[in-house]
Amino acid sequence: MQRLFTQHPKEVGESYGEHMMAAFSFGGTMFLTSIACLLHGIFPFLFTRTGSRCVTNLHDRMVVNRSRVTNTQNISAE
């Protein structure tokens, strides 16, 4: 049963707690950005770059940083 909670975090180089905090951070950011996007739909002059900027930042945090961590771990293992 514990494996269900630890397998994925381990695959991405995080503990369960680290993964939970990262997921909460991503979810909170996406939640707030979704509100900005909804308001942008009604008022197109508001939040004109918020959605695209958020997607770019989250991508960098998730994919680019994870690649750096994975590469560092691979180098350490050698």
PyRosetta script that sets phi, psi and omega in degrees:
from pyrosetta import init, pose_from_sequence

init()
pose = pose_from_sequence("MQRLFTQHPKEVGESYGEHMMAAFSFGGTMFLTSIACLLHGIFPFLFTRTGSRCVTNLHDRMVVNRSRVTNTQNISAE")
pose.set_psi(1, -41.5)
pose.set_omega(1, -178.7)
pose.set_phi(2, -59.9)
pose.set_psi(2, -33.6)
pose.set_omega(2, -179.5)
pose.set_phi(3, -57.1)
pose.set_psi(3, -34.3)
pose.set_omega(3, 178.3)
pose.set_phi(4, -58.2)
pose.set_psi(4, -32.6)
pose.set_omega(4, -176.8)
pose.set_phi(5, -92.6)
pose.set_psi(5, -16.2)
pose.set_omega(5, -173.3)
pose.set_phi(6, -115.4)
pose.set_psi(6, -18.3)
pose.set_omega(6, -175.4)
pose.set_phi(7, -61.2)
pose.set_psi(7, -55.5)
pose.set_omega(7, -177.6)
pose.set_phi(8, -63.4)
pose.set_psi(8, -47.8)
pose.set_omega(8, 177.1)
pose.set_phi(9, -55.0)
pose.set_psi(9, -41.1)
pose.set_omega(9, 178.9)
pose.set_phi(10, -62.9)
pose.set_psi(10, -38.8)
pose.set_omega(10, 179.7)
pose.set_phi(11, -62.0)
pose.set_psi(11, -28.4)
pose.set_omega(11, -179.0)
pose.set_phi(12, -104.0)
pose.set_psi(12, 12.2)
pose.set_omega(12, 173.8)
pose.set_phi(13, 77.0)
pose.set_psi(13, 31.0)
pose.set_omega(13, -178.9)
pose.set_phi(14, -130.9)
pose.set_psi(14, 155.0)
pose.set_omega(14, 169.4)
pose.set_phi(15, -78.2)
pose.set_psi(15, 171.4)
pose.set_omega(15, 177.8)
pose.set_phi(16, -59.3)
pose.set_psi(16, -45.7)
pose.set_omega(16, -179.3)
pose.set_phi(17, -64.6)
pose.set_psi(17, -42.8)
pose.set_omega(17, 178.0)
pose.set_phi(18, -62.1)
pose.set_psi(18, -41.9)
pose.set_omega(18, -179.1)
pose.set_phi(19, -66.7)
pose.set_psi(19, -40.1)
pose.set_omega(19, 178.8)
pose.set_phi(20, -61.9)
pose.set_psi(20, -45.3)
pose.set_omega(20, -179.6)
pose.set_phi(21, -65.4)
pose.set_psi(21, -40.3)
pose.set_omega(21, 177.5)
pose.set_phi(22, -63.0)
pose.set_psi(22, -43.3)
pose.set_omega(22, 179.4)
pose.set_phi(23, -64.7)
pose.set_psi(23, -40.8)
pose.set_omega(23, 176.7)
pose.set_phi(24, -62.0)
pose.set_psi(24, -41.6)
pose.set_omega(24, 179.5)
pose.set_phi(25, -63.4)
pose.set_psi(25, -45.6)
pose.set_omega(25, 178.3)
pose.set_phi(26, -63.5)
pose.set_psi(26, -46.2)
pose.set_omega(26, -178.4)
pose.set_phi(27, -62.1)
pose.set_psi(27, -42.6)
pose.set_omega(27, 177.9)
pose.set_phi(28, -63.2)
pose.set_psi(28, -42.4)
pose.set_omega(28, 178.4)
pose.set_phi(29, -63.1)
pose.set_psi(29, -44.8)
pose.set_omega(29, -180.0)
pose.set_phi(30, -66.1)
pose.set_psi(30, -37.3)
pose.set_omega(30, 178.7)
pose.set_phi(31, -61.8)
pose.set_psi(31, -49.8)
pose.set_omega(31, -179.9)
pose.set_phi(32, -64.7)
pose.set_psi(32, -39.1)
pose.set_omega(32, 178.8)
pose.set_phi(33, -66.1)
pose.set_psi(33, -35.7)
pose.set_omega(33, 178.8)
pose.set_phi(34, -63.4)
pose.set_psi(34, -36.4)
pose.set_omega(34, 176.6)
pose.set_phi(35, -64.5)
pose.set_psi(35, -44.2)
pose.set_omega(35, 178.0)
pose.set_phi(36, -60.7)
pose.set_psi(36, -39.9)
pose.set_omega(36, 179.9)
pose.set_phi(37, -67.2)
pose.set_psi(37, -39.0)
pose.set_omega(37, 176.7)
pose.set_phi(38, -63.5)
pose.set_psi(38, -42.9)
pose.set_omega(38, 177.0)
pose.set_phi(39, -65.0)
pose.set_psi(39, -36.7)
pose.set_omega(39, 177.9)
pose.set_phi(40, -62.2)
pose.set_psi(40, -36.1)
pose.set_omega(40, 177.6)
pose.set_phi(41, -61.5)
pose.set_psi(41, -36.2)
pose.set_omega(41, 180.0)
pose.set_phi(42, -83.2)
pose.set_psi(42, -42.1)
pose.set_omega(42, -178.0)
pose.set_phi(43, -120.5)
pose.set_psi(43, 84.9)
pose.set_omega(43, -171.7)
pose.set_phi(44, -60.9)
pose.set_psi(44, -13.8)
pose.set_omega(44, 179.2)
pose.set_phi(45, -84.5)
pose.set_psi(45, -9.0)
pose.set_omega(45, 177.8)
pose.set_phi(46, -98.4)
pose.set_psi(46, 147.0)
pose.set_omega(46, 172.2)
pose.set_phi(47, 51.7)
pose.set_psi(47, 47.4)
pose.set_omega(47, -173.7)
pose.set_phi(48, -68.2)
pose.set_psi(48, -23.3)
pose.set_omega(48, -179.8)
pose.set_phi(49, -123.5)
pose.set_psi(49, 3.8)
pose.set_omega(49, -174.1)
pose.set_phi(50, -61.4)
pose.set_psi(50, -47.8)
pose.set_omega(50, -178.3)
pose.set_phi(51, -62.5)
pose.set_psi(51, -50.1)
pose.set_omega(51, -178.2)
pose.set_phi(52, -67.2)
pose.set_psi(52, -36.5)
pose.set_omega(52, 177.8)
pose.set_phi(53, -65.9)
pose.set_psi(53, -40.0)
pose.set_omega(53, 178.3)
pose.set_phi(54, -63.6)
pose.set_psi(54, -46.3)
pose.set_omega(54, 179.5)
pose.set_phi(55, -59.4)
pose.set_psi(55, -44.6)
pose.set_omega(55, 179.1)
pose.set_phi(56, -61.8)
pose.set_psi(56, -46.9)
pose.set_omega(56, -179.6)
pose.set_phi(57, -63.8)
pose.set_psi(57, -43.7)
pose.set_omega(57, 179.5)
pose.set_phi(58, -65.5)
pose.set_psi(58, -39.7)
pose.set_omega(58, 176.6)
pose.set_phi(59, -59.8)
pose.set_psi(59, -46.4)
pose.set_omega(59, 179.2)
pose.set_phi(60, -61.3)
pose.set_psi(60, -43.7)
pose.set_omega(60, -179.8)
pose.set_phi(61, -64.4)
pose.set_psi(61, -40.2)
pose.set_omega(61, -174.9)
pose.set_phi(62, -83.4)
pose.set_psi(62, -55.3)
pose.set_omega(62, -170.6)
pose.set_phi(63, -84.8)
pose.set_psi(63, -50.8)
pose.set_omega(63, -176.1)
pose.set_phi(64, -67.1)
pose.set_psi(64, -47.6)
pose.set_omega(64, 179.9)
pose.set_phi(65, -66.5)
pose.set_psi(65, -38.1)
pose.set_omega(65, 178.1)
pose.set_phi(66, -63.7)
pose.set_psi(66, -39.3)
pose.set_omega(66, 177.7)
pose.set_phi(67, -61.5)
pose.set_psi(67, -41.3)
pose.set_omega(67, 178.2)
pose.set_phi(68, -63.2)
pose.set_psi(68, -43.3)
pose.set_omega(68, -179.8)
pose.set_phi(69, -64.8)
pose.set_psi(69, -45.0)
pose.set_omega(69, -179.6)
pose.set_phi(70, -62.5)
pose.set_psi(70, -43.7)
pose.set_omega(70, 178.8)
pose.set_phi(71, -64.0)
pose.set_psi(71, -39.6)
pose.set_omega(71, 178.7)
pose.set_phi(72, -65.4)
pose.set_psi(72, -41.0)
pose.set_omega(72, 179.5)
pose.set_phi(73, -66.8)
pose.set_psi(73, -38.0)
pose.set_omega(73, 178.0)
pose.set_phi(74, -65.2)
pose.set_psi(74, -39.3)
pose.set_omega(74, 178.8)
pose.set_phi(75, -66.7)
pose.set_psi(75, -40.5)
pose.set_omega(75, 179.9)
pose.set_phi(76, -65.3)
pose.set_psi(76, -32.8)
pose.set_omega(76, -177.6)
pose.set_phi(77, -74.9)
pose.set_psi(77, -20.6)
pose.set_omega(77, -177.0)
pose.set_phi(78, -77.5)
pose.dump_pdb("model.pdb")
